[in-house]
Amino acid sequence: MTLEEVWHRTINFLRLRKRAYQLIFGSVAGQAVLLDLAVFCRANETCVIPGDRDRTLILEGRREVWLRIQQHLNLSGEQLADLYNGKTYRHGDTK
């Protein structure tokens, strides 16, 4: 299998996975779950608890889950592949 074939298979896989995320979280129930997870995962606030390294790490783990969901809802298959190859995307990036 050529590198180009691997790339195309990877993109197709990520597009299918992205679609699964969209189906789940695009529903009314999915939106309710996202609202709950946004609070639970500290989507819009710091995870740092001064003086409590263990709690900070637990909260950061939760936030990683939130970020993964958001990546699959907002990035293209190509962008997801780039992400897994080391490129970084910040919230709001479209390129």
N, C-alpha and C positions, 0 to 999 in steps of 0.2 A: 504494500500500500504506500502510495506516495505521500509526501508531506501535505500536498494540496488536498488529497483525499481525506487525510486525517483532519485537516482544518475544516473542510466542509461537513464532515460527520460531527465534529465538535460543535460547530455552529448550529446544525440541525438539532442535535441533542439539547443544546441550551435554549433554542427557540421553543422546543416542545416543553421543556421544564418551565420556561417563562410563561407559556400559555397555561400550564397547570396552576401556577401561582395566580395568574389573572382570573381564572375561572373560580378558584376558591375565594380569593379576597375581593373579587369584583361583585359578589353577591351582597345582598342586604345583610345577611348573617356574617359574611366575611368582613364587611365594613365595621360591624359591631365588634368583632374580634380584634380588628386593627386598632380601634379606639382603646380597647382594654389593654392591648399589648403596648401601645404607645406610652401609657402610664407605667405599666409594669416594667418595661424595658428602658425607661428613662430616655425616651426618644428625643426629648427637647430640653434636657437638663444634664448637668454633669453627673458622672458616675463616681467621682472622687469623694470619699468620706475621709476627711483629714484625720490622721492617726489610726485609721482602721484599714490596713492593707488588704486583709482577707475580704471584708465587705466590699471594698472598692473593686477587687478582682471579680467577685460574684456579679456585681452590677454591670461591670464591663462585659462579662460573658452574656448577660441578658441583652445588652445593647448590640452585641455582634449579631445576635439572632434578628433583631429589628432591622439592622442594616442589610442583612442578607435578603430579607423579605423585600425591603425597599429596592434593592438592586434588581431583583427579579421582576418587580413591578414596573420599574422605570428605565432600565437600561435595555438596549437591543441585544440580540444574541451575539453580535460581533463585539459589543462593548463588554458583555459578560466574559467572553473568551479572552479579551484583552486584560480584563481584571484578573483572571486566573493566571495570566502570564506576567503579572507584576505591575501592570499599569494601574494608576489610582484614579478614581472618579469621586468627586465631591458632590454633595446634594445639589441638584440644579444643573450639573454638567450634562450637556447633550452631545458633545463631540468626543 
